[in-house]
Amino acid sequence: MEITTRPIITVSERDLERLEAMLASLPDDQPGADALREELDRAQILPSEQMPADVVTMNSRIRFVVEPAGKEMDITLVYPRDFSGRPDQLSVTTAAGIAVLGLTVGQQIEWTAPNGQTVRARIVEVTYQPERAGDYMR
């Protein structure tokens, strides 16, 4: 995955700890692992209690629009261990999952899909965020 536009992203301390532990347990050739590490390395890190309510965090339920198709999606960003294959889930190790992590409502990001097509996603709404709900165990 090559990200062509890199907006500022914000990740909570708890998500960072959990994602780093997850990455340490993955095989070296796990697709998406290096791209996720790069995103975490450039992220602004905040205490979970200070996370703005409009940021996409782990286990957030979000609505975003994928261009050029104009398709609106409603998904929950999950860890690979929680991914069951349901169409309303997005694993954080996929190109789209890595792309939306840490974005704020209104931000967009572009990346090059495996087929060479440029894909753009814009965050429309964070309908549920664990930090906003005071749910720090998710």
DAQUI-V188776 format. One record per pair of residues at least 4 apart in sequence whose C-alpha atoms are under 8 Angstrom apart, sorted by sequence separation. I is the first residue (numbers start at 1). J is the second residue. D is the distance in Angstrom with one decimal. If there is no record, write none. Layout:
i=I j=J d=D
i=I j=J d=D
//
This chain:
i=11 j=15 d=6.5
i=12 j=16 d=6.1
i=13 j=17 d=6.2
i=14 j=18 d=6.2
i=15 j=19 d=5.9
i=16 j=20 d=6.0
i=17 j=21 d=6.2
i=18 j=22 d=6.1
i=19 j=23 d=6.0
i=20 j=24 d=6.1
i=21 j=25 d=6.5
i=22 j=26 d=6.5
i=26 j=30 d=6.4
i=29 j=33 d=7.8
i=32 j=36 d=6.1
i=33 j=37 d=6.2
i=34 j=38 d=6.3
i=35 j=39 d=6.4
i=36 j=40 d=6.2
i=37 j=41 d=6.1
i=38 j=42 d=6.5
i=39 j=43 d=6.2
i=46 j=50 d=6.3
i=47 j=51 d=6.6
i=51 j=55 d=7.3
i=56 j=60 d=6.0
i=66 j=70 d=5.5
i=67 j=71 d=6.9
i=78 j=82 d=6.0
i=79 j=83 d=6.5
i=85 j=89 d=6.9
i=90 j=94 d=7.4
i=92 j=96 d=7.7
i=93 j=97 d=6.1
i=94 j=98 d=6.1
i=95 j=99 d=6.1
i=96 j=100 d=6.3
i=97 j=101 d=6.3
i=103 j=107 d=6.2
i=112 j=116 d=5.7
i=113 j=117 d=5.4
i=128 j=132 d=7.7
i=129 j=133 d=6.3
i=130 j=134 d=6.1
i=131 j=135 d=5.7
i=11 j=16 d=6.5
i=28 j=33 d=7.9
i=46 j=51 d=6.3
i=65 j=70 d=6.0
i=66 j=71 d=5.2
i=78 j=83 d=6.3
i=84 j=89 d=7.7
i=92 j=97 d=4.2
i=93 j=98 d=6.1
i=103 j=108 d=7.6
i=112 j=117 d=5.6
i=113 j=118 d=6.2
i=128 j=133 d=7.6
i=130 j=135 d=4.8
i=131 j=136 d=6.1
i=56 j=62 d=7.3
i=65 j=71 d=5.5
i=66 j=72 d=6.3
i=83 j=89 d=6.6
i=90 j=96 d=7.5
i=91 j=97 d=5.6
i=92 j=98 d=5.3
i=112 j=118 d=4.5
i=113 j=119 d=6.6
i=130 j=136 d=6.4
i=26 j=33 d=7.9
i=65 j=72 d=4.3
i=66 j=73 d=7.6
i=83 j=90 d=7.3
i=90 j=97 d=5.8
i=111 j=118 d=5.7
i=112 j=119 d=6.1
i=64 j=72 d=5.6
i=65 j=73 d=6.2
i=83 j=91 d=6.2
i=110 j=118 d=6.6
i=111 j=119 d=5.5
i=130 j=138 d=6.6
i=63 j=72 d=6.9
i=64 j=73 d=5.4
i=92 j=101 d=7.4
i=100 j=109 d=7.5
i=110 j=119 d=5.5
i=111 j=120 d=6.6
i=23 j=33 d=6.6
i=63 j=73 d=5.5
i=64 j=74 d=6.7
i=99 j=109 d=6.5
i=110 j=120 d=4.3
i=63 j=74 d=4.4
i=78 j=89 d=6.6
i=80 j=91 d=5.4
i=99 j=110 d=7.8
i=109 j=120 d=5.6
i=110 j=121 d=6.6
i=62 j=74 d=5.6
i=63 j=75 d=6.5
i=75 j=87 d=7.7
i=76 j=88 d=6.2
i=77 j=89 d=6.2
i=78 j=90 d=6.0
i=79 j=91 d=5.6
i=80 j=92 d=6.9
i=99 j=111 d=7.6
i=108 j=120 d=6.7
i=109 j=121 d=5.6
i=61 j=74 d=7.1
i=62 j=75 d=5.5
i=75 j=88 d=4.4
i=76 j=89 d=4.9
i=77 j=90 d=4.9
i=78 j=91 d=5.0
i=79 j=92 d=5.8
i=80 j=93 d=6.9
i=108 j=121 d=5.3
i=109 j=122 d=6.7
i=23 j=37 d=7.9
i=61 j=75 d=5.6
i=62 j=76 d=6.2
i=74 j=88 d=6.3
i=75 j=89 d=5.2
i=76 j=90 d=6.0
i=77 j=91 d=5.9
i=78 j=92 d=6.0
i=79 j=93 d=7.7
i=108 j=122 d=4.0
i=61 j=76 d=4.2
i=62 j=77 d=7.8
i=75 j=90 d=6.3
i=77 j=92 d=6.3
i=107 j=122 d=5.7
i=108 j=123 d=6.3
i=60 j=76 d=5.5
i=61 j=77 d=6.6
i=95 j=111 d=7.8
i=106 j=122 d=6.3
i=107 j=123 d=5.9
i=59 j=76 d=5.8
i=60 j=77 d=5.7
i=105 j=122 d=7.8
i=106 j=123 d=5.3
i=59 j=77 d=5.0
i=60 j=78 d=8.0
i=95 j=113 d=7.6
i=105 j=123 d=4.9
i=106 j=124 d=6.0
i=58 j=77 d=5.6
i=59 j=78 d=5.3
i=104 j=123 d=6.8
i=105 j=124 d=5.6
i=57 j=77 d=7.6
i=58 j=78 d=6.0
i=59 j=79 d=7.9
i=77 j=97 d=6.6
i=103 j=123 d=7.3
i=105 j=125 d=5.7
i=58 j=79 d=7.5
i=100 j=121 d=7.7
i=105 j=126 d=6.9
i=100 j=123 d=7.7
i=16 j=40 d=7.2
i=77 j=101 d=7.9
i=11 j=40 d=7.6
i=16 j=45 d=7.8
i=1 j=32 d=7.4
i=11 j=43 d=6.2
i=13 j=45 d=6.0
i=9 j=42 d=7.8
i=10 j=43 d=5.4
i=11 j=44 d=6.2
i=12 j=45 d=5.6
i=13 j=46 d=5.8
i=14 j=47 d=7.5
i=1 j=35 d=6.9
i=9 j=43 d=5.2
i=10 j=44 d=4.7
i=11 j=45 d=5.1
i=12 j=46 d=5.0
i=13 j=47 d=5.2
i=14 j=48 d=6.4
i=8 j=43 d=7.1
i=9 j=44 d=6.2
i=10 j=45 d=5.8
i=11 j=46 d=6.4
i=12 j=47 d=5.6
i=13 j=48 d=5.9
i=8 j=44 d=7.6
i=10 j=46 d=7.1
i=12 j=48 d=4.9
i=12 j=51 d=6.6
i=15 j=57 d=7.3
i=15 j=58 d=6.5
i=58 j=101 d=7.3
i=56 j=100 d=6.8
i=57 j=101 d=6.1
i=10 j=55 d=7.1
i=12 j=57 d=7.3
i=56 j=101 d=5.6
i=57 j=102 d=5.9
i=11 j=57 d=6.7
i=56 j=102 d=5.0
i=55 j=102 d=5.8
i=56 j=103 d=5.5
i=55 j=103 d=5.6
i=56 j=104 d=6.3
i=55 j=104 d=4.4
i=54 j=104 d=5.4
i=55 j=105 d=6.6
i=54 j=105 d=5.6
i=68 j=119 d=6.8
i=67 j=119 d=6.0
i=68 j=120 d=7.0
i=66 j=119 d=7.0
i=67 j=120 d=5.0
i=66 j=120 d=5.7
i=67 j=121 d=6.2
i=66 j=121 d=4.5
i=36 j=92 d=7.9
i=65 j=121 d=5.5
i=66 j=122 d=6.7
i=36 j=93 d=6.8
i=64 j=121 d=6.4
i=65 j=122 d=5.3
i=64 j=122 d=5.4
i=65 j=123 d=6.6
i=39 j=98 d=7.4
i=43 j=102 d=7.7
i=64 j=123 d=4.4
i=65 j=124 d=7.0
i=33 j=93 d=6.4
i=63 j=123 d=6.3
i=64 j=124 d=5.0
i=32 j=93 d=5.1
i=62 j=123 d=7.4
i=63 j=124 d=5.4
i=64 j=125 d=7.0
i=31 j=93 d=7.2
i=32 j=94 d=6.0
i=36 j=98 d=5.8
i=62 j=124 d=7.5
i=63 j=125 d=5.1
i=31 j=94 d=7.7
i=32 j=95 d=6.7
i=35 j=98 d=7.4
i=62 j=125 d=5.7
i=63 j=126 d=6.5
i=62 j=126 d=4.4
i=63 j=127 d=7.3
i=61 j=126 d=6.0
i=62 j=127 d=5.6
i=32 j=98 d=7.8
i=60 j=126 d=6.9
i=61 j=127 d=5.5
i=62 j=128 d=7.0
i=60 j=127 d=7.6
i=61 j=128 d=4.9
i=60 j=128 d=5.4
i=61 j=129 d=6.6
i=60 j=129 d=4.5
i=56 j=126 d=6.6
i=59 j=129 d=7.0
i=60 j=130 d=6.4
i=54 j=125 d=7.4
i=55 j=126 d=7.1
i=59 j=130 d=6.7
i=54 j=126 d=5.9
i=57 j=129 d=6.7
i=58 j=130 d=7.9
i=53 j=126 d=7.8
i=56 j=129 d=7.2
i=57 j=130 d=7.7
i=55 j=129 d=7.9
i=53 j=129 d=7.0
i=53 j=131 d=7.6
i=53 j=132 d=5.5
i=59 j=138 d=6.7
i=51 j=131 d=6.7
i=52 j=132 d=7.8
i=58 j=138 d=7.9
i=51 j=132 d=7.7
i=49 j=131 d=6.6
i=48 j=131 d=6.2
i=48 j=136 d=7.6
i=11 j=101 d=7.6
i=11 j=102 d=5.3
i=9 j=101 d=7.4
i=10 j=102 d=4.5
i=9 j=102 d=4.5
i=10 j=103 d=6.8
i=1 j=95 d=6.2
i=9 j=103 d=5.2
i=8 j=103 d=7.4
i=9 j=104 d=7.5
i=3 j=99 d=7.8
i=7 j=103 d=7.6
i=7 j=107 d=7.3
i=7 j=108 d=7.4
i=7 j=109 d=6.7
i=6 j=109 d=6.4
i=5 j=109 d=5.7
i=6 j=110 d=7.7
i=4 j=109 d=7.9
i=5 j=110 d=5.3
i=3 j=109 d=7.7
i=4 j=110 d=5.6
i=5 j=111 d=7.2
i=3 j=110 d=5.9
i=4 j=111 d=5.3
i=3 j=111 d=4.1
i=4 j=112 d=7.2
i=2 j=111 d=5.5
i=3 j=112 d=6.3
i=1 j=111 d=6.7
i=2 j=112 d=5.3
i=1 j=112 d=6.0
i=2 j=113 d=7.8
i=1 j=113 d=6.4
i=1 j=114 d=6.9
//
